[in-house]
Every structure is written in C-alpha cells, then in structure tokens.
Amino acid sequence: MSTATQPGELLRTPLHATHRELGARLVPFAGYEMPVHYGSILDEHRAVRTAVGLFDLSHMGEIELNGAGAVELLRYAMVSDPAALEIGGAQYSMACEPDGGVIDDLIIYRLDPERFWVVCNASNRRAVVTHLETLLANRGHEASLEDRSDEIALVAPQGPHAVELLGRASDVDLGALANYRATPGVVAGIECLVARTGYTGEDGFELFCDGARAAELWAALGERGADLGLVPCGLGSRDTLRLEAGMPLYGNELDRETNPYEINFGRVVKLDKPEFVGREALSAVAEAGPRRRLIGLEMIDNAIPRAGYEVRADGRTVGRVTSGTLSPTLGTKIAMAMVPAELWGIGNEFEVIVRDRPYRAQQVKLPFYRRPRD
C-alpha cells in the first residue's frame, strides 16, 4: 500500500507515519522515503547481531504468477530452476539479459503447485515486471501475472532472538520452518506469509502482510520484543550487515554490465536445465571463466574504503571498490571490489586510494562474517 501525494513525489510505505513517530531520519531510496536510521546505526547493527532488529522492507516488489505455465515461464526467465522448488520453498535467483548481464537479483517463493511470488528490489520492480510480461506475451505460457507490490507490506525481524520473538507472536511451527522456507501463518492476529529469509547474515524472518495492517503488526512485534532488546532498524544498518555477510547489493556489486559468475554466484546458474534467457552467454562465461571477480578486502593501513574508490595493484589501476565500511562487528575496515580475475588470490595485496593517497589492503575470504551456529 505505497502512497504518494503528488506525481513525482517519493512513495511512502504503510509504515511511514510510524517511522516519523519513532524519530527516524528519512531519506530518498529507490523512489521511496525510507528510514536510514532511528538513532545510532552502530547500535542498530549490534542489535541485529546480538538481539533482534525490526526492518520495514515494504518498498520491495512482490509479483505473483499463477497458472499451469507459471513454472515454465520462470524457468525461462530466471537463471535458477524454480521447478526444483517444493511447495513452501524459496530460491535466490537472478533475471538476466541475453548477454548475461543482471537485470535484478531476487527471491522466488513457490506458494502452491502453480502459484509463485517473485520478490525483487524496489529500484528494479518495473524492469522485472516488464521482463516477465514480455516473455509471457511472446512465449504463450498459460499463466497470469499480477504486480501486488502496492498492497503488500514486508516487516522483517532479524537476529538471534527473532525466533523467540516470533514464537511469542505466532502459531507457526518455527522448528519445522527451515532456512529459505515459507508458510502461511498468523502473527499477532494478522495473516502473513512467514518466510525464513533475510539480508543480514543472521537468522530471521520476513513477514508479508496486507499493507493496511502493517502498522498493527509492527507495533505488536515491538511490544513483544521489548525485553528481547528489539530496536527498529533502517537502511544504514541493513547495508553494513549485508556487507559483513558478503551479500551483493544491486547498483553496487550488481548491474546489467555484471554477470553472476563475476560476483561468485555461478552456483545459482543452472546450465543443465532447458533454454533460458542468457544461457548461451553464461555458458560461455562458465567455460572460459569470468574476466573479472568480486573480492573481499581488509585494510592493512588505517583508512576506510568507500564505494567508488580506486583499487591498484603494482601501481596500476585494476578496479574499484563496490562497497566498503568500518565493520561494527569485526572492528576492521572492509570492502568488496571488482578486479581482473587473474589477480584473485587470498592474501594478495592491493592499494585503495583514499583522498588521493594509497593505503594497503589484503584480499580475504568472503563472507567477512558468518553467524555462530549452535
């Protein structure tokens, strides 16, 4: 239930008034006015790593596909194989151009044998809808497509206490809900699709509900999570969390000039399935190897790398930082960067140019952070 008061104005999620009441700093993001933080980004980040944080992700796109031909349409449109999904399964995937460039990275949910949700980035919602609509029109699959983004809200509790929080509020058997699984359930009296997915590197959930009840759901989770250390979290901590977890962000690590193999996600591409958009180009990359590769960097010298900063090796420019920050969890300065594939190697040294000065960095294994397992 996204709203805008005038043409060209920023859209607002159903939780906009809630964010204002909580004193959030609101900024433009993907056409929406979104909270970047409520207090300290560092405190919000640490809450997700140690307790539970609550995110408004209602700007994301939700596209529903129904019908006997829905699975075959998605098999052709995406690089993964949605036919392999069981009912209630979720799958990370990408929609690519014929040349292998990424239109968007997204998650596919199989809700029923012939019903799927494609959850995409807000900035690429129109592009993904167009991609699917064009294929649907040209290939004659027996399927219907509905963009439900404006009626669905998405609230995401993330962190080690997210299970306890949802256990207090929901009738869902959370012990049976594995990672990348989803099930219909009632949370605080509100019908939701409860998905065990997220973008933080922690255990957590994404709760899809009617936008008209989003504020009620947010408030109920806030009340039940007060003694668990729950705090509302914005885009700032979401970015530092996903970077520590080595997760790509469209517009930083991903775009139409980048293919899945370059960002080390070749495992998502299923070349053994029937023809799909980009298959020929991606087969060639798989055989020859990518020309560039995304690497993780940890600074040796005392400087914070930022997106766009020049990366050098042996005195020559070899790439750019795609994302970088001072890691709140690790206490080190980290970055991801795209460099020629032949320079890849754990322990290899590079230089990042910060304010016209070179600072040493070393390639490290991605992700930078993995959550502790019981």
C-alpha positions in Angstrom: 0.0 0.0 0.0 2.6 2.5 -1.2 1.4 6.1 -1.4 2.5 9.4 -2.9 0.6 12.7 -2.6 1.7 14.2 -5.9 3.1 12.8 -9.2 6.9 12.6 -9.0 6.9 12.7 -5.2 8.6 10.0 -3.2 6.4 7.0 -2.4 5.7 6.1 1.2 5.3 2.7 2.8 2.3 1.9 5.1 4.7 2.4 8.0 5.7 6.0 7.1 3.8 7.6 10.0 5.3 5.0 12.4 8.8 5.9 11.3 8.0 9.6 11.9 6.7 8.9 15.3 9.8 7.0 16.1 12.0 9.9 15.0 13.6 8.2 12.0 15.8 10.1 9.7 14.1 9.6 6.3 15.9 9.7 3.0 15.1 9.0 -0.7 15.8 5.4 -1.6 14.6 3.6 -4.8 11.8 6.1 -5.2 10.6 5.8 -1.6 11.1 7.9 1.5 12.7 5.4 3.8 14.3 5.4 7.3 18.1 5.3 7.2 18.3 5.1 11.0 16.3 5.9 14.1 19.2 6.6 16.4 22.7 5.2 16.1 23.4 3.0 13.0 26.1 1.2 15.1 23.5 0.4 17.9 21.0 -0.9 15.3 23.7 -3.0 13.7 24.7 -4.5 17.0 21.1 -5.2 18.0 20.7 -7.4 14.9 23.9 -9.3 15.7 23.2 -9.8 19.4 19.4 -9.5 19.9 16.8 -8.6 17.2 16.2 -5.7 14.9 13.0 -4.8 13.0 13.1 -3.6 9.4 10.4 -2.1 7.1 11.1 -3.6 3.7 7.7 -2.7 2.2 9.4 -0.9 -0.7 10.3 -4.3 -2.1 8.4 -5.6 -5.1 6.1 -8.6 -5.0 5.0 -10.1 -8.3 2.6 -13.1 -8.3 2.5 -15.6 -11.1 -0.4 -18.1 -11.4 -1.3 -20.9 -13.8 -0.2 -24.1 -15.4 2.6 -22.3 -17.3 4.0 -20.3 -14.4 6.8 -22.7 -13.6 8.0 -22.9 -17.2 7.8 -19.2 -17.6 10.0 -18.7 -14.5 12.4 -21.5 -15.7 12.9 -19.5 -18.9 13.0 -16.0 -17.2 15.5 -16.9 -14.4 18.9 -18.4 -14.2 18.0 -20.8 -11.4 15.5 -23.7 -11.7 12.2 -22.8 -9.9 10.8 -26.2 -11.0 13.1 -27.7 -8.3 11.2 -25.9 -5.5 8.9 -27.8 -3.2 5.7 -26.1 -2.0 6.8 -23.6 0.6 10.3 -23.4 -0.8 12.3 -20.2 -1.6 15.2 -19.8 -4.0 17.7 -17.0 -4.6 17.9 -16.2 -8.3 18.6 -13.6 -10.9 16.9 -12.4 -14.1 19.5 -11.7 -16.8 19.7 -10.1 -20.2 20.6 -12.3 -23.2 24.2 -11.1 -22.8 24.2 -12.4 -19.2 24.0 -9.0 -17.5 21.9 -9.0 -14.4 18.5 -7.2 -14.5 17.9 -8.0 -10.9 18.7 -10.4 -8.1 15.6 -11.7 -6.3 13.9 -14.5 -4.4 11.3 -16.8 -5.8 8.7 -18.4 -3.5 6.6 -21.4 -4.5 3.4 -21.0 -2.6 1.3 -23.6 -4.4 2.0 -26.0 -7.3 1.1 -23.3 -9.8 1.5 -20.1 -7.8 4.8 -18.3 -7.2 5.9 -15.0 -5.8 8.9 -13.1 -7.2 10.3 -10.6 -4.6 12.5 -8.1 -6.3 14.4 -4.9 -5.5 12.3 -1.8 -5.4 14.6 0.0 -7.9 14.1 -2.8 -10.4 10.5 -3.6 -9.9 9.4 -2.1 -13.2 12.2 -3.8 -15.1 11.4 -7.2 -13.6 7.6 -6.8 -14.4 8.5 -5.8 -18.0 10.9 -8.8 -18.3 8.2 -11.2 -17.2 5.4 -9.6 -19.1 7.3 -9.6 -22.3 8.2 -13.2 -22.0 4.6 -14.1 -21.1 3.3 -12.3 -24.2 5.9 -13.7 -26.5 6.1 -17.3 -25.4 2.4 -18.1 -24.8 2.7 -19.7 -21.4 -0.6 -20.3 -19.7 0.0 -18.0 -16.7 -1.2 -14.7 -15.2 0.9 -12.0 -13.7 -0.1 -9.5 -11.0 2.1 -6.9 -9.5 1.0 -6.8 -5.9 3.7 -4.6 -4.6 1.5 -1.7 -3.6 -0.9 -3.8 -1.5 1.7 -5.9 0.4 3.8 -4.8 3.3 7.0 -6.5 4.4 8.2 -6.4 8.0 11.4 -8.3 8.9 12.6 -9.2 12.4 16.3 -10.3 12.1 18.7 -11.5 14.7 19.4 -14.3 17.2 16.3 -13.5 19.2 14.0 -13.3 16.2 12.8 -16.9 16.8 11.8 -16.2 20.3 10.0 -13.1 19.3 8.0 -14.8 16.6 7.3 -17.7 18.9 5.6 -15.3 21.3 3.5 -13.8 18.5 2.8 -16.6 16.1 1.1 -20.0 15.8 3.7 -21.1 13.2 5.8 -24.2 14.0 9.1 -22.4 13.7 11.2 -25.5 14.4 9.8 -27.0 11.2 10.4 -23.8 9.2 13.9 -24.2 7.8 16.0 -21.5 6.2 14.7 -20.5 2.8 11.2 -21.9 3.6 7.9 -20.0 3.8 4.5 -20.9 5.2 1.2 -19.0 5.7 0.7 -18.2 9.4 -1.0 -15.8 11.8 1.3 -13.3 13.6 -0.2 -11.2 16.3 -3.6 -11.9 14.9 -2.6 -10.9 11.3 -2.4 -13.3 8.4 1.1 -13.3 7.0 3.4 -15.3 4.7 6.1 -16.2 7.1 9.5 -16.6 5.4 12.7 -17.6 7.0 14.8 -15.4 4.8 16.8 -12.2 5.2 19.6 -9.9 4.1 21.6 -9.5 7.3 23.7 -12.7 7.7 21.6 -13.6 10.8 18.7 -15.9 11.4 15.4 -14.1 10.9 12.1 -13.8 9.2 10.4 -11.7 6.5 6.7 -11.3 7.2 4.5 -10.4 4.2 1.1 -9.0 5.1 -1.8 -6.7 3.9 -0.4 -3.2 3.9 -3.4 -1.9 5.8 -2.3 -4.0 8.8 1.4 -3.3 8.7 1.4 -0.7 11.5 -0.5 -3.0 13.7 2.0 -5.8 13.0 5.0 -3.6 13.7 3.5 -2.3 17.0 2.7 -5.9 18.1 6.2 -7.1 17.4 7.7 -4.1 19.2 5.7 -4.8 22.3 6.5 -8.5 22.4 10.2 -7.8 21.7 10.9 -5.0 24.2 12.5 -7.3 26.7 14.5 -9.1 24.0 16.4 -6.0 23.0 14.4 -5.3 19.9 15.1 -2.0 18.1 13.8 -0.6 14.9 16.5 -0.6 12.2 17.0 1.4 9.0 18.8 1.2 5.7 22.1 2.2 7.2 22.5 -0.9 9.4 21.0 -3.1 6.7 23.8 -2.1 4.4 26.6 -2.7 7.0 25.1 -6.0 8.0 24.8 -7.3 4.4 28.3 -6.1 3.6 29.8 -8.1 6.5 27.8 -11.1 5.3 29.3 -10.6 1.8 25.8 -10.2 0.2 25.7 -8.2 -3.1 23.7 -5.0 -3.5 22.2 -4.2 -6.8 23.7 -1.0 -8.1 27.0 -1.7 -6.2 28.1 -5.3 -6.9 25.4 -6.0 -9.5 24.2 -4.3 -12.6 23.5 -5.0 -16.3 27.2 -4.9 -17.0 27.9 -7.7 -14.5 27.1 -11.4 -14.7 26.6 -13.9 -11.9 30.0 -15.6 -12.3 31.8 -12.3 -11.7 30.2 -11.9 -8.3 31.0 -15.6 -7.4 27.3 -16.7 -7.8 27.8 -19.1 -10.7 26.3 -21.8 -8.4 22.9 -20.1 -8.9 23.0 -20.6 -12.7 21.6 -23.9 -13.7 23.0 -24.6 -17.2 21.7 -28.2 -17.2 18.0 -27.0 -17.4 16.3 -26.2 -20.7 16.9 -22.9 -22.6 16.6 -19.7 -20.6 17.4 -16.0 -21.1 21.1 -15.5 -21.1 22.0 -19.2 -21.3 24.3 -19.0 -24.3 26.3 -16.1 -22.9 26.5 -17.5 -19.4 27.6 -20.9 -20.7 30.5 -19.2 -22.5 31.5 -17.4 -19.2 31.3 -20.7 -17.3 33.6 -22.4 -19.8 36.1 -19.6 -20.2 35.9 -18.2 -16.7 34.9 -14.6 -15.8 37.1 -11.7 -16.8 36.5 -10.0 -13.5 35.9 -11.2 -10.0 34.4 -9.7 -6.9 36.9 -10.0 -4.0 36.9 -9.2 -0.3 39.4 -6.7 1.1 40.6 -6.0 4.6 42.6 -2.8 5.1 46.1 -3.2 6.4 46.6 0.6 6.8 44.3 2.9 8.7 41.7 4.1 6.1 38.1 3.4 5.5 37.3 2.2 1.9 34.2 3.5 0.2 32.2 2.6 -2.9 33.9 4.1 -6.0 37.4 4.3 -4.6 40.2 3.3 -7.0 41.9 -0.1 -6.4 45.5 -0.5 -7.6 47.9 -3.4 -7.9 51.6 -3.0 -8.6 51.0 0.7 -9.1 48.3 0.4 -11.8 44.6 0.9 -11.5 42.8 -2.5 -11.6 39.3 -1.8 -10.3 37.0 0.0 -7.9 35.6 -0.6 -4.5 31.9 -1.6 -4.8 31.1 -1.4 -1.1 33.1 -0.6 2.0 32.8 0.4 5.6 34.3 0.1 9.1 32.8 -3.3 10.2 30.9 -2.8 13.5 31.1 -6.5 14.3 34.8 -7.2 13.4 36.3 -3.8 14.2 38.2 -3.9 10.9 37.9 -1.8 7.7 36.4 -4.0 4.9 35.4 -3.7 1.3 34.3 -5.6 -1.7 35.9 -4.7 -5.0 35.8 -5.9 -8.6 39.2 -6.7 -10.1 40.6 -8.7 -13.1 40.1 -12.4 -12.4 43.8 -13.2 -12.8 44.5 -11.0 -9.7 42.3 -13.1 -7.4 44.1 -14.8 -4.6 43.6 -14.9 -0.8 46.4 -12.9 0.8 47.1 -10.8 -2.3 47.9 -7.2 -1.6 46.2 -4.2 -3.2 46.1 -0.5 -2.6 42.9 1.5 -2.1 43.2 5.2 -3.0 41.6 7.3 -0.2 41.8 11.1 -0.5 44.5 10.8 -3.2 46.7 8.6 -1.1 47.3 4.8 -1.4 46.5 2.6 1.6 47.4 -1.1 1.7 44.7 -3.8 1.7 44.8 -7.6 1.6 42.3 -9.9 -0.1 40.4 -12.1 2.4 37.8 -14.8 2.1 34.2 -13.8 1.7 32.0 -13.5 3.6 33.7 -11.4 6.2 31.3 -12.6 8.9 29.4 -15.8 9.5 26.9 -16.1 12.3 27.7 -18.6 15.1 25.9 -21.9 14.8 24.6 -23.9 17.7 
